[in-house]
Amino acid sequence: MSFPTHRPRRLRRSEALRGLVRETRLATSGLMYPMFVCPGTKVRQEVTSMPGIYQQSVDQIVEECREVESLGIPGIILFGLPESKDPRGASSLSKEGVVQRAIEAIRKAKLKLLVITDVCLCEYTDHGHCGVIENGEVANDATLTILAQQALSHARAGADIVAPSDMMDGRVGAIRAALDHADFTDVSIMAYAAKYASAFYGPFREAVGSLGRLKGDKRGYQTAARLSYHNDNCDVVGLMCLRTAKQGGLSSFTSAIDNRRAAQSGKCRIA
């Protein structure tokens, strides 16, 4: 279906979605909790550069999601650590992938959480780039097809929102077209409108297992601080995310969560 391409009702489907995008304010209804899914069972490995954040197997992800729900946080965003990496990030498309299985497990647990998924290739490629490499360059258009397939696999598993963080030109339009063609018209896209080429991403790269793998840098497709940004295909995007990689931001967030947990248990922790 080609009309309408702009569907703002996608963001009005539930109270959780309406609360997420309501007027700017600081409240738990506007937070989402980052989670890193890895293979195996009973795995819970702390990311050393981000205290309080863990690489976790699907079973542990579900258990922490129960806690997230109990704290009143409306949603989570999932990042995947595959069993194997290759030049094209093929494992990101598998219905047996770690993110896809985590989505299904969360749905099976009947948790009232928005499930958002990161759509990118950097976690899945052996070279650490957000797109496929052709002739020594990150190939924009060849990457779009893979990103669209990845987003579609997340939608099929039950994701509410897909969040492309790759910074390829045209990715929003390609993903929207793939979702709509497969009748996932209610699945929203949260596009990274500005993602800065920054050394502050070091902790994230450790979290997704790509630290030390990156060949070259990402300045050819991520944003420079003094360059203007825009969102491609702004008529089909539902949400926009500005990712600045501010040092300590994620740790500060998890410290706030830890403080709330301590307060609920009668142990007040001041950071």
CYANA upper distance limits for C-alpha pairs under 8 A (distance plus 0.5 A):
  1 MET  CA    180 ASP  CA      7.38
  1 MET  CA    181 HIS  CA      7.39
  5 THR  CA    235 ASP  CA      7.49
  5 THR  CA    236 VAL  CA      6.31
  6 HIS  CA    235 ASP  CA      6.08
  6 HIS  CA    236 VAL  CA      5.65
  6 HIS  CA    237 VAL  CA      8.34
  7 ARG  CA    236 VAL  CA      7.92
  8 PRO  CA     12 ARG  CA      7.82
  8 PRO  CA    238 GLY  CA      7.42
  9 ARG  CA     13 ARG  CA      7.04
 10 ARG  CA    185 THR  CA      8.48
 10 ARG  CA    186 ASP  CA      5.87
 10 ARG  CA    187 VAL  CA      7.52
 10 ARG  CA    188 SER  CA      6.79
 10 ARG  CA    238 GLY  CA      8.06
 11 LEU  CA     17 LEU  CA      6.09
 11 LEU  CA     18 ARG  CA      6.71
 11 LEU  CA     21 VAL  CA      8.15
 11 LEU  CA    188 SER  CA      7.85
 11 LEU  CA    238 GLY  CA      7.65
 12 ARG  CA     17 LEU  CA      6.69
 12 ARG  CA     18 ARG  CA      5.82
 13 ARG  CA     17 LEU  CA      7.20
 13 ARG  CA     18 ARG  CA      7.92
 14 SER  CA     18 ARG  CA      6.71
 15 GLU  CA     19 GLY  CA      6.33
 16 ALA  CA     20 LEU  CA      6.64
 16 ALA  CA     29 SER  CA      7.76
 16 ALA  CA     74 PRO  CA      6.63
 16 ALA  CA    114 LEU  CA      7.69
 17 LEU  CA     21 VAL  CA      7.10
 17 LEU  CA    114 LEU  CA      8.26
 18 ARG  CA     22 ARG  CA      6.47
 19 GLY  CA     29 SER  CA      6.24
 19 GLY  CA     30 GLY  CA      7.24
 20 LEU  CA     29 SER  CA      6.26
 20 LEU  CA     30 GLY  CA      5.16
 20 LEU  CA     31 LEU  CA      8.00
 20 LEU  CA     74 PRO  CA      8.46
 21 VAL  CA     30 GLY  CA      7.76
 25 ARG  CA     30 GLY  CA      8.12
 26 LEU  CA     30 GLY  CA      7.28
 27 ALA  CA     31 LEU  CA      7.64
 28 THR  CA     72 GLY  CA      6.96
 28 THR  CA     73 ILE  CA      5.89
 28 THR  CA     74 PRO  CA      7.83
 29 SER  CA     72 GLY  CA      7.84
 29 SER  CA     73 ILE  CA      6.64
 29 SER  CA     74 PRO  CA      6.30
 30 GLY  CA     73 ILE  CA      8.47
 30 GLY  CA     74 PRO  CA      8.08
 31 LEU  CA     73 ILE  CA      6.71
 31 LEU  CA     74 PRO  CA      7.38
 31 LEU  CA     75 GLY  CA      7.56
 32 MET  CA     73 ILE  CA      7.07
 32 MET  CA     74 PRO  CA      7.10
 32 MET  CA     75 GLY  CA      5.26
 32 MET  CA     76 ILE  CA      5.34
 32 MET  CA     77 ILE  CA      7.00
 33 TYR  CA     68 VAL  CA      8.12
 33 TYR  CA     73 ILE  CA      7.93
 33 TYR  CA     75 GLY  CA      6.85
 33 TYR  CA     76 ILE  CA      4.90
 33 TYR  CA     77 ILE  CA      6.53
 34 PRO  CA     76 ILE  CA      6.24
 34 PRO  CA     77 ILE  CA      5.37
 34 PRO  CA     78 LEU  CA      6.68
 34 PRO  CA     79 PHE  CA      8.11
 35 MET  CA     53 ILE  CA      8.02
 35 MET  CA     54 TYR  CA      7.79
 35 MET  CA     55 GLN  CA      7.94
 35 MET  CA     56 GLN  CA      8.35
 35 MET  CA     61 ILE  CA      7.92
 35 MET  CA     76 ILE  CA      7.42
 35 MET  CA     77 ILE  CA      6.60
 35 MET  CA     78 LEU  CA      5.55
 35 MET  CA     79 PHE  CA      6.72
 36 PHE  CA     54 TYR  CA      7.10
 36 PHE  CA     55 GLN  CA      5.45
 36 PHE  CA     56 GLN  CA      6.67
 36 PHE  CA     78 LEU  CA      6.43
 36 PHE  CA     79 PHE  CA      5.31
 36 PHE  CA     80 GLY  CA      6.30
 36 PHE  CA     81 LEU  CA      7.52
 36 PHE  CA    207 ALA  CA      7.57
 36 PHE  CA    208 VAL  CA      7.55
 37 VAL  CA     55 GLN  CA      6.36
 37 VAL  CA     56 GLN  CA      5.61
 37 VAL  CA     57 SER  CA      6.07
 37 VAL  CA     58 VAL  CA      6.88
 37 VAL  CA     61 ILE  CA      7.56
 37 VAL  CA     78 LEU  CA      7.37
 37 VAL  CA     79 PHE  CA      6.61
 37 VAL  CA     80 GLY  CA      5.44
 37 VAL  CA     81 LEU  CA      6.37
 37 VAL  CA     98 VAL  CA      6.64
 37 VAL  CA     99 VAL  CA      6.93
 37 VAL  CA    102 ALA  CA      7.84
 38 CYS  CA     43 VAL  CA      8.30
 38 CYS  CA     55 GLN  CA      6.53
 38 CYS  CA     56 GLN  CA      5.94
 38 CYS  CA     57 SER  CA      5.39
 38 CYS  CA     58 VAL  CA      7.71
 38 CYS  CA     80 GLY  CA      6.83
 38 CYS  CA     81 LEU  CA      5.30
 38 CYS  CA     82 PRO  CA      6.90
 38 CYS  CA     83 GLU  CA      8.14
 38 CYS  CA     98 VAL  CA      6.76
 39 PRO  CA     56 GLN  CA      8.36
 39 PRO  CA     57 SER  CA      5.97
 39 PRO  CA     58 VAL  CA      7.94
 39 PRO  CA     81 LEU  CA      7.72
 39 PRO  CA     82 PRO  CA      7.20
 39 PRO  CA     83 GLU  CA      6.66
 39 PRO  CA     98 VAL  CA      6.82
 40 GLY  CA     57 SER  CA      6.02
 40 GLY  CA     58 VAL  CA      8.17
 41 THR  CA     57 SER  CA      5.85
 41 THR  CA     58 VAL  CA      7.45
 41 THR  CA     59 ASP  CA      6.83
 41 THR  CA     60 GLN  CA      8.14
 42 LYS  CA     56 GLN  CA      8.15
 42 LYS  CA     57 SER  CA      6.71
 42 LYS  CA     59 ASP  CA      7.07
 42 LYS  CA     60 GLN  CA      6.63
 43 VAL  CA     55 GLN  CA      7.92
 43 VAL  CA     56 GLN  CA      5.69
 43 VAL  CA     57 SER  CA      5.59
 43 VAL  CA     60 GLN  CA      7.41
 44 ARG  CA     54 TYR  CA      6.49
 44 ARG  CA     55 GLN  CA      6.21
 44 ARG  CA     56 GLN  CA      5.05
 44 ARG  CA     57 SER  CA      7.36
 44 ARG  CA     60 GLN  CA      7.47
 45 GLN  CA     54 TYR  CA      5.75
 45 GLN  CA     55 GLN  CA      5.58
 45 GLN  CA     56 GLN  CA      6.95
 46 GLU  CA     50 MET  CA      8.30
 46 GLU  CA     51 PRO  CA      7.37
 46 GLU  CA     52 GLY  CA      7.36
 46 GLU  CA     53 ILE  CA      6.35
 46 GLU  CA     54 TYR  CA      4.68
 46 GLU  CA     55 GLN  CA      6.71
 47 VAL  CA     51 PRO  CA      6.87
 47 VAL  CA     52 GLY  CA      8.17
 47 VAL  CA     53 ILE  CA      6.31
 47 VAL  CA     54 TYR  CA      5.94
 47 VAL  CA     55 GLN  CA      7.27
 47 VAL  CA    203 PRO  CA      8.41
 47 VAL  CA    206 GLU  CA      7.62
 47 VAL  CA    207 ALA  CA      6.30
 49 SER  CA    203 PRO  CA      5.81
 49 SER  CA    206 GLU  CA      8.08
 50 MET  CA    203 PRO  CA      6.90
 50 MET  CA    250 LEU  CA      7.80
 50 MET  CA    251 SER  CA      6.32
 51 PRO  CA    251 SER  CA      6.84
 52 GLY  CA    251 SER  CA      7.54
 52 GLY  CA    254 THR  CA      6.53
 52 GLY  CA    255 SER  CA      7.93
 53 ILE  CA    251 SER  CA      8.40
 53 ILE  CA    254 THR  CA      7.90
 54 TYR  CA    207 ALA  CA      8.28
 55 GLN  CA    207 ALA  CA      7.32
 56 GLN  CA     60 GLN  CA      6.26
 56 GLN  CA     61 ILE  CA      6.44
 57 SER  CA     61 ILE  CA      6.67
 58 VAL  CA     62 VAL  CA      6.84
 58 VAL  CA     98 VAL  CA      7.73
 58 VAL  CA    101 ARG  CA      7.58
 58 VAL  CA    102 ALA  CA      5.71
 58 VAL  CA    105 ALA  CA      7.79
 59 ASP  CA     63 GLU  CA      7.09
 59 ASP  CA    105 ALA  CA      8.40
 60 GLN  CA     64 GLU  CA      6.74
 61 ILE  CA     65 CYS  CA      6.55
 61 ILE  CA    102 ALA  CA      7.72
 62 VAL  CA     66 ARG  CA      6.95
 62 VAL  CA    102 ALA  CA      8.05
 62 VAL  CA    105 ALA  CA      7.32
 62 VAL  CA    106 ILE  CA      6.32
 62 VAL  CA    109 ALA  CA      8.04
 63 GLU  CA     67 GLU  CA      7.37
 64 GLU  CA     68 VAL  CA      6.71
 65 CYS  CA     69 GLU  CA      6.58
 65 CYS  CA     76 ILE  CA      8.43
 65 CYS  CA    106 ILE  CA      8.16
 65 CYS  CA    111 LEU  CA      8.19
 66 ARG  CA     70 SER  CA      6.76
 66 ARG  CA    111 LEU  CA      7.51
 67 GLU  CA     71 LEU  CA      6.80
 68 VAL  CA     72 GLY  CA      7.27
 68 VAL  CA     73 ILE  CA      6.24
 68 VAL  CA     74 PRO  CA      8.47
 69 GLU  CA     73 ILE  CA      6.20
 69 GLU  CA     74 PRO  CA      7.21
 69 GLU  CA     75 GLY  CA      8.45
 69 GLU  CA    111 LEU  CA      7.73
 69 GLU  CA    112 LYS  CA      7.41
 69 GLU  CA    113 LEU  CA      7.13
 71 LEU  CA    261 ARG  CA      8.43
 73 ILE  CA    113 LEU  CA      8.43
 74 PRO  CA    112 LYS  CA      8.06
 74 PRO  CA    113 LEU  CA      5.83
 74 PRO  CA    114 LEU  CA      6.55
 75 GLY  CA    113 LEU  CA      5.32
 75 GLY  CA    114 LEU  CA      4.69
 75 GLY  CA    115 VAL  CA      6.36
 75 GLY  CA    116 ILE  CA      7.70
 76 ILE  CA    113 LEU  CA      7.57
 76 ILE  CA    114 LEU  CA      6.85
 76 ILE  CA    115 VAL  CA      6.00
 76 ILE  CA    116 ILE  CA      6.45
 77 ILE  CA    115 VAL  CA      6.75
 77 ILE  CA    116 ILE  CA      4.97
 77 ILE  CA    117 THR  CA      5.71
 77 ILE  CA    118 ASP  CA      7.24
 78 LEU  CA     99 VAL  CA      7.13
 78 LEU  CA    115 VAL  CA      8.15
 78 LEU  CA    116 ILE  CA      6.84
 78 LEU  CA    117 THR  CA      5.33
 78 LEU  CA    118 ASP  CA      6.54
 79 PHE  CA     99 VAL  CA      7.37
 79 PHE  CA    117 THR  CA      7.12
 79 PHE  CA    118 ASP  CA      6.11
 79 PHE  CA    123 GLU  CA      8.42
 79 PHE  CA    208 VAL  CA      7.75
 80 GLY  CA     98 VAL  CA      6.56
 80 GLY  CA     99 VAL  CA      5.98
 80 GLY  CA    123 GLU  CA      7.06
 80 GLY  CA    124 TYR  CA      8.45
 80 GLY  CA    208 VAL  CA      7.24
 81 LEU  CA     98 VAL  CA      7.59
 81 LEU  CA    123 GLU  CA      6.69
 81 LEU  CA    124 TYR  CA      7.68
 81 LEU  CA    208 VAL  CA      5.95
 81 LEU  CA    209 GLY  CA      7.09
 82 PRO  CA     91 SER  CA      7.28
 82 PRO  CA     92 SER  CA      8.10
 82 PRO  CA     97 GLY  CA      7.51
 82 PRO  CA     98 VAL  CA      6.92
 82 PRO  CA    123 GLU  CA      7.99
 82 PRO  CA    124 TYR  CA      6.85
 84 SER  CA     91 SER  CA      7.82
 84 SER  CA    124 TYR  CA      7.96
 85 LYS  CA     89 GLY  CA      6.71
 85 LYS  CA     90 ALA  CA      8.36
 85 LYS  CA     91 SER  CA      7.77
 85 LYS  CA    123 GLU  CA      8.46
 85 LYS  CA    124 TYR  CA      5.52
 85 LYS  CA    125 THR  CA      5.54
 85 LYS  CA    126 ASP  CA      5.47
 86 ASP  CA     90 ALA  CA      7.33
 86 ASP  CA    124 TYR  CA      7.28
 86 ASP  CA    125 THR  CA      5.45
 86 ASP  CA    126 ASP  CA      5.40
 86 ASP  CA    127 HIS  CA      8.45
 87 PRO  CA    125 THR  CA      5.59
 87 PRO  CA    126 ASP  CA      6.00
 87 PRO  CA    127 HIS  CA      7.12
 87 PRO  CA    132 VAL  CA      7.13
 87 PRO  CA    133 ILE  CA      7.92
 88 ARG  CA    121 LEU  CA      8.16
 88 ARG  CA    124 TYR  CA      8.20
 88 ARG  CA    125 THR  CA      6.37
 88 ARG  CA    131 GLY  CA      8.07
 88 ARG  CA    132 VAL  CA      5.89
 88 ARG  CA    133 ILE  CA      8.41
 89 GLY  CA     93 LEU  CA      8.48
 89 GLY  CA    121 LEU  CA      6.24
 89 GLY  CA    122 CYS  CA      8.38
 89 GLY  CA    123 GLU  CA      8.39
 89 GLY  CA    124 TYR  CA      4.95
 89 GLY  CA    125 THR  CA      5.10
 89 GLY  CA    126 ASP  CA      8.26
 89 GLY  CA    132 VAL  CA      8.46
 90 ALA  CA     94 SER  CA      7.96
 90 ALA  CA    124 TYR  CA      7.87
 91 SER  CA     97 GLY  CA      6.88
 91 SER  CA    124 TYR  CA      7.25
 92 SER  CA     97 GLY  CA      6.81
 92 SER  CA    121 LEU  CA      7.95
 92 SER  CA    124 TYR  CA      6.87
 92 SER  CA    150 GLN  CA      6.60
 93 LEU  CA     97 GLY  CA      7.63
 93 LEU  CA    146 ILE  CA      8.34
 93 LEU  CA    149 GLN  CA      6.95
 93 LEU  CA    150 GLN  CA      5.44
 93 LEU  CA    153 SER  CA      6.72
 94 SER  CA    100 GLN  CA      8.20
 94 SER  CA    153 SER  CA      7.86
 95 LYS  CA    100 GLN  CA      6.30
 95 LYS  CA    101 ARG  CA      7.79
 95 LYS  CA    153 SER  CA      7.00
 95 LYS  CA    157 ALA  CA      8.06
 96 GLU  CA    100 GLN  CA      6.82
 96 GLU  CA    101 ARG  CA      6.52
 97 GLY  CA    101 ARG  CA      6.62
 98 VAL  CA    102 ALA  CA      6.57
 99 VAL  CA    103 ILE  CA      6.71
 99 VAL  CA    117 THR  CA      8.22
 99 VAL  CA    154 HIS  CA      8.08
100 GLN  CA    104 GLU  CA      6.89
100 GLN  CA    153 SER  CA      7.66
100 GLN  CA    154 HIS  CA      6.35
100 GLN  CA    157 ALA  CA      6.11
101 ARG  CA    105 ALA  CA      6.60
101 ARG  CA    157 ALA  CA      8.01
102 ALA  CA    106 ILE  CA      6.65
103 ILE  CA    107 ARG  CA      6.73
103 ILE  CA    115 VAL  CA      7.65
103 ILE  CA    154 HIS  CA      8.21
103 ILE  CA    157 ALA  CA      6.52
103 ILE  CA    158 GLY  CA      6.66
103 ILE  CA    159 ALA  CA      7.05
104 GLU  CA    108 LYS  CA      6.57
104 GLU  CA    157 ALA  CA      6.16
104 GLU  CA    158 GLY  CA      7.01
105 ALA  CA    109 ALA  CA      6.72
106 ILE  CA    110 LYS  CA      7.08
106 ILE  CA    111 LEU  CA      6.82
107 ARG  CA    111 LEU  CA      7.00
107 ARG  CA    158 GLY  CA      7.64
114 LEU  CA    159 ALA  CA      8.34
114 LEU  CA    160 ASP  CA      6.61
114 LEU  CA    161 ILE  CA      8.27
115 VAL  CA    158 GLY  CA      8.39
115 VAL  CA    159 ALA  CA      5.73
115 VAL  CA    160 ASP  CA      5.85
115 VAL  CA    161 ILE  CA      7.03
116 ILE  CA    159 ALA  CA      6.53
116 ILE  CA    160 ASP  CA      6.50
116 ILE  CA    161 ILE  CA      5.18
116 ILE  CA    162 VAL  CA      6.12
116 ILE  CA    163 ALA  CA      7.31
117 THR  CA    154 HIS  CA      7.67
117 THR  CA    159 ALA  CA      7.35
117 THR  CA    161 ILE  CA      7.06
117 THR  CA    162 VAL  CA      5.49
117 THR  CA    163 ALA  CA      6.27
118 ASP  CA    162 VAL  CA      6.80
118 ASP  CA    163 ALA  CA      5.37
118 ASP  CA    164 PRO  CA      6.46
118 ASP  CA    165 SER  CA      7.18
119 VAL  CA    147 LEU  CA      7.06
119 VAL  CA    150 GLN  CA      7.22
119 VAL  CA    151 ALA  CA      6.71
119 VAL  CA    162 VAL  CA      6.97
119 VAL  CA    163 ALA  CA      5.97
119 VAL  CA    164 PRO  CA      4.82
119 VAL  CA    165 SER  CA      6.58
119 VAL  CA    166 ASP  CA      7.71
120 CYS  CA    130 CYS  CA      6.31
120 CYS  CA    131 GLY  CA      8.16
120 CYS  CA    147 LEU  CA      7.07
120 CYS  CA    164 PRO  CA      6.48
120 CYS  CA    165 SER  CA      6.23
120 CYS  CA    166 ASP  CA      5.54
121 LEU  CA    125 THR  CA      6.49
121 LEU  CA    128 GLY  CA      8.31
121 LEU  CA    129 HIS  CA      7.32
121 LEU  CA    130 CYS  CA      5.12
121 LEU  CA    131 GLY  CA      6.30
121 LEU  CA    132 VAL  CA      8.43
121 LEU  CA    147 LEU  CA      8.12
121 LEU  CA    166 ASP  CA      7.69
122 CYS  CA    127 HIS  CA      8.35
122 CYS  CA    128 GLY  CA      5.25
122 CYS  CA    129 HIS  CA      5.35
122 CYS  CA    130 CYS  CA      4.82
122 CYS  CA    131 GLY  CA      7.64
122 CYS  CA    166 ASP  CA      8.41
122 CYS  CA    210 SER  CA      7.73
123 GLU  CA    128 GLY  CA      7.26
123 GLU  CA    208 VAL  CA      6.09
123 GLU  CA    209 GLY  CA      7.35
123 GLU  CA    210 SER  CA      6.73
124 TYR  CA    128 GLY  CA      8.03
125 THR  CA    129 HIS  CA      7.20
125 THR  CA    130 CYS  CA      8.33
125 THR  CA    132 VAL  CA      8.47
126 ASP  CA    210 SER  CA      8.34
126 ASP  CA    213 ARG  CA      7.18
127 HIS  CA    213 ARG  CA      5.96
127 HIS  CA    214 LEU  CA      5.79
127 HIS  CA    215 LYS  CA      6.42
128 GLY  CA    210 SER  CA      6.16
128 GLY  CA    211 LEU  CA      8.47
128 GLY  CA    213 ARG  CA      5.92
128 GLY  CA    214 LEU  CA      4.92
128 GLY  CA    215 LYS  CA      7.47
129 HIS  CA    138 VAL  CA      8.08
129 HIS  CA    214 LEU  CA      6.90
129 HIS  CA    215 LYS  CA      8.15
129 HIS  CA    218 LYS  CA      7.78
130 CYS  CA    138 VAL  CA      8.48
130 CYS  CA    166 ASP  CA      5.69
130 CYS  CA    167 MET  CA      8.40
131 GLY  CA    138 VAL  CA      6.14
131 GLY  CA    139 ALA  CA      7.01
131 GLY  CA    140 ASN  CA      7.47
131 GLY  CA    143 THR  CA      5.77
131 GLY  CA    166 ASP  CA      7.69
131 GLY  CA    168 MET  CA      8.33
132 VAL  CA    138 VAL  CA      6.12
132 VAL  CA    139 ALA  CA      6.26
132 VAL  CA    140 ASN  CA      8.40
132 VAL  CA    142 ALA  CA      7.57
132 VAL  CA    143 THR  CA      6.26
133 ILE  CA    137 GLU  CA      5.81
133 ILE  CA    138 VAL  CA      5.09
133 ILE  CA    139 ALA  CA      6.24
134 GLU  CA    138 VAL  CA      6.83
134 GLU  CA    139 ALA  CA      6.28
139 ALA  CA    143 THR  CA      6.68
140 ASN  CA    144 LEU  CA      7.09
140 ASN  CA    168 MET  CA      6.24
140 ASN  CA    169 ASP  CA      7.24
141 ASP  CA    145 THR  CA      7.74
141 ASP  CA    169 ASP  CA      8.49
142 ALA  CA    146 ILE  CA      7.82
143 THR  CA    147 LEU  CA      6.74
143 THR  CA    168 MET  CA      8.20
144 LEU  CA    148 ALA  CA      6.61
144 LEU  CA    168 MET  CA      7.86
144 LEU  CA    170 GLY  CA      7.92
144 LEU  CA    171 ARG  CA      6.16
144 LEU  CA    174 ALA  CA      6.96
144 LEU  CA    175 ILE  CA      8.39
145 THR  CA    149 GLN  CA      6.79
145 THR  CA    174 ALA  CA      7.87
146 ILE  CA    150 GLN  CA      6.59
147 LEU  CA    151 ALA  CA      6.66
147 LEU  CA    164 PRO  CA      8.32
147 LEU  CA    171 ARG  CA      7.84
147 LEU  CA    175 ILE  CA      7.57
148 ALA  CA    152 LEU  CA      6.64
148 ALA  CA    171 ARG  CA      8.10
148 ALA  CA    174 ALA  CA      6.56
148 ALA  CA    175 ILE  CA      4.97
148 ALA  CA    178 ALA  CA      6.55
148 ALA  CA    179 LEU  CA      8.41
149 GLN  CA    153 SER  CA      6.71
149 GLN  CA    175 ILE  CA      8.40
149 GLN  CA    178 ALA  CA      8.01
150 GLN  CA    154 HIS  CA      6.95
151 ALA  CA    155 ALA  CA      6.78
151 ALA  CA    162 VAL  CA      6.68
151 ALA  CA    175 ILE  CA      7.20
151 ALA  CA    179 LEU  CA      8.27
152 LEU  CA    156 ARG  CA      6.67
152 LEU  CA    175 ILE  CA      8.24
152 LEU  CA    178 ALA  CA      7.34
152 LEU  CA    179 LEU  CA      6.50
153 SER  CA    157 ALA  CA      6.82
154 HIS  CA    158 GLY  CA      6.94
154 HIS  CA    159 ALA  CA      6.07
154 HIS  CA    162 VAL  CA      7.91
155 ALA  CA    159 ALA  CA      5.33
155 ALA  CA    160 ASP  CA      7.60
155 ALA  CA    161 ILE  CA      8.44
155 ALA  CA    162 VAL  CA      8.16
155 ALA  CA    179 LEU  CA      8.29
155 ALA  CA    184 PHE  CA      7.58
155 ALA  CA    187 VAL  CA      7.46
159 ALA  CA    187 VAL  CA      7.89
160 ASP  CA    186 ASP  CA      8.47
160 ASP  CA    187 VAL  CA      5.89
160 ASP  CA    188 SER  CA      7.08
161 ILE  CA    187 VAL  CA      6.09
161 ILE  CA    188 SER  CA      5.19
161 ILE  CA    189 ILE  CA      6.02
161 ILE  CA    190 MET  CA      7.13
162 VAL  CA    187 VAL  CA      7.94
162 VAL  CA    188 SER  CA      6.94
162 VAL  CA    189 ILE  CA      5.55
162 VAL  CA    190 MET  CA      6.65
163 ALA  CA    189 ILE  CA      6.25
163 ALA  CA    190 MET  CA      5.10
163 ALA  CA    191 ALA  CA      5.97
163 ALA  CA    192 TYR  CA      7.62
164 PRO  CA    171 ARG  CA      7.98
164 PRO  CA    172 VAL  CA      8.06
164 PRO  CA    189 ILE  CA      8.11
164 PRO  CA    190 MET  CA      7.44
164 PRO  CA    191 ALA  CA      5.95
164 PRO  CA    192 TYR  CA      6.85
165 SER  CA    191 ALA  CA      7.28
165 SER  CA    192 TYR  CA      5.77
165 SER  CA    195 LYS  CA      8.09
166 ASP  CA    192 TYR  CA      8.46
167 MET  CA    171 ARG  CA      8.15
167 MET  CA    192 TYR  CA      7.63
167 MET  CA    193 ALA  CA      8.35
167 MET  CA    195 LYS  CA      7.79
167 MET  CA    221 TYR  CA      6.48
167 MET  CA    222 GLN  CA      6.47
168 MET  CA    221 TYR  CA      7.09
169 ASP  CA    232 ASP  CA      7.35
170 GLY  CA    174 ALA  CA      6.83
170 GLY  CA    232 ASP  CA      6.44
170 GLY  CA    233 ASN  CA      7.53
171 ARG  CA    175 ILE  CA      6.54
171 ARG  CA    232 ASP  CA      8.24
172 VAL  CA    176 ARG  CA      6.50
172 VAL  CA    189 ILE  CA      7.99
172 VAL  CA    191 ALA  CA      7.48
172 VAL  CA    232 ASP  CA      7.14
172 VAL  CA    233 ASN  CA      6.74
172 VAL  CA    236 VAL  CA      7.83
172 VAL  CA    237 VAL  CA      7.14
173 GLY  CA    177 ALA  CA      6.55
173 GLY  CA    232 ASP  CA      8.04
173 GLY  CA    233 ASN  CA      6.17
173 GLY  CA    236 VAL  CA      7.37
174 ALA  CA    178 ALA  CA      6.79
175 ILE  CA    179 LEU  CA      6.65
176 ARG  CA    180 ASP  CA      6.54
176 ARG  CA    189 ILE  CA      8.12
176 ARG  CA    236 VAL  CA      7.36
176 ARG  CA    237 VAL  CA      8.44
177 ALA  CA    181 HIS  CA      6.47
178 ALA  CA    182 ALA  CA      6.84
179 LEU  CA    183 ASP  CA      6.83
179 LEU  CA    184 PHE  CA      5.41
179 LEU  CA    185 THR  CA      6.80
179 LEU  CA    187 VAL  CA      7.96
180 ASP  CA    184 PHE  CA      5.79
180 ASP  CA    185 THR  CA      5.39
188 SER  CA    237 VAL  CA      7.97
188 SER  CA    238 GLY  CA      6.20
188 SER  CA    239 LEU  CA      8.18
189 ILE  CA    237 VAL  CA      6.14
189 ILE  CA    238 GLY  CA      5.80
189 ILE  CA    239 LEU  CA      6.69
190 MET  CA    237 VAL  CA      7.30
190 MET  CA    238 GLY  CA      6.48
190 MET  CA    239 LEU  CA      4.75
190 MET  CA    240 MET  CA      5.81
190 MET  CA    241 CYS  CA      7.04
191 ALA  CA    231 ASN  CA      8.15
191 ALA  CA    237 VAL  CA      7.28
191 ALA  CA    238 GLY  CA      8.32
191 ALA  CA    239 LEU  CA      6.61
191 ALA  CA    240 MET  CA      5.35
191 ALA  CA    241 CYS  CA      6.37
192 TYR  CA    231 ASN  CA      8.49
192 TYR  CA    240 MET  CA      6.28
192 TYR  CA    241 CYS  CA      5.04
192 TYR  CA    242 LEU  CA      6.39
192 TYR  CA    243 ARG  CA      7.28
193 ALA  CA    229 TYR  CA      7.18
193 ALA  CA    230 HIS  CA      6.60
193 ALA  CA    231 ASN  CA      5.66
193 ALA  CA    240 MET  CA      6.29
193 ALA  CA    241 CYS  CA      6.24
193 ALA  CA    242 LEU  CA      6.24
193 ALA  CA    243 ARG  CA      8.48
194 ALA  CA    222 GLN  CA      8.17
194 ALA  CA    223 THR  CA      6.78
194 ALA  CA    229 TYR  CA      6.48
194 ALA  CA    230 HIS  CA      8.04
194 ALA  CA    241 CYS  CA      7.60
194 ALA  CA    242 LEU  CA      5.41
194 ALA  CA    243 ARG  CA      6.52
194 ALA  CA    244 THR  CA      8.05
195 LYS  CA    222 GLN  CA      6.24
195 LYS  CA    223 THR  CA      6.21
195 LYS  CA    242 LEU  CA      6.87
195 LYS  CA    243 ARG  CA      5.42
195 LYS  CA    244 THR  CA      6.59
196 TYR  CA    222 GLN  CA      6.03
196 TYR  CA    223 THR  CA      5.03
196 TYR  CA    224 ALA  CA      6.34
196 TYR  CA    225 ALA  CA      7.06
196 TYR  CA    243 ARG  CA      7.52
196 TYR  CA    244 THR  CA      6.40
196 TYR  CA    245 ALA  CA      7.96
197 ALA  CA    218 LYS  CA      6.60
197 ALA  CA    219 ARG  CA      6.10
197 ALA  CA    222 GLN  CA      5.75
197 ALA  CA    223 THR  CA      6.30
197 ALA  CA    224 ALA  CA      6.71
198 SER  CA    245 ALA  CA      7.63
200 PHE  CA    245 ALA  CA      6.07
200 PHE  CA    246 LYS  CA      7.16
200 PHE  CA    247 GLN  CA      6.42
201 TYR  CA    205 ARG  CA      6.76
201 TYR  CA    245 ALA  CA      6.49
202 GLY  CA    206 GLU  CA      6.86
202 GLY  CA    211 LEU  CA      7.40
203 PRO  CA    207 ALA  CA      6.75
204 PHE  CA    208 VAL  CA      6.87
205 ARG  CA    209 GLY  CA      6.51
205 ARG  CA    210 SER  CA      5.52
205 ARG  CA    211 LEU  CA      5.28
206 GLU  CA    210 SER  CA      6.59
206 GLU  CA    211 LEU  CA      5.39
210 SER  CA    214 LEU  CA      7.41
218 LYS  CA    222 GLN  CA      6.31
219 ARG  CA    223 THR  CA      7.33
219 ARG  CA    224 ALA  CA      7.64
223 THR  CA    227 LEU  CA      7.15
223 THR  CA    229 TYR  CA      7.76
231 ASN  CA    240 MET  CA      8.40
233 ASN  CA    237 VAL  CA      7.30
245 ALA  CA    249 GLY  CA      7.97
248 GLY  CA    252 SER  CA      6.40
249 GLY  CA    253 PHE  CA      6.81
250 LEU  CA    254 THR  CA      6.79
251 SER  CA    255 SER  CA      6.52
252 SER  CA    256 ALA  CA      6.79
253 PHE  CA    257 ILE  CA      6.99
254 THR  CA    258 ASP  CA      6.58
255 SER  CA    259 ASN  CA      6.58
255 SER  CA    271 ALA  CA      7.54
256 ALA  CA    260 ARG  CA      6.83
257 ILE  CA    261 ARG  CA      6.75
258 ASP  CA    262 ALA  CA      6.65
258 ASP  CA    269 ARG  CA      8.26
259 ASN  CA    263 ALA  CA      6.62
259 ASN  CA    268 CYS  CA      7.02
259 ASN  CA    269 ARG  CA      5.82
259 ASN  CA    270 ILE  CA      7.33
259 ASN  CA    271 ALA  CA      8.42
260 ARG  CA    264 GLN  CA      6.69
261 ARG  CA    265 SER  CA      6.85
262 ALA  CA    266 GLY  CA      6.62
262 ALA  CA    267 LYS  CA      5.14
262 ALA  CA    268 CYS  CA      5.66
262 ALA  CA    269 ARG  CA      6.65
263 ALA  CA    267 LYS  CA      5.84
263 ALA  CA    268 CYS  CA      5.31
263 ALA  CA    269 ARG  CA      7.88
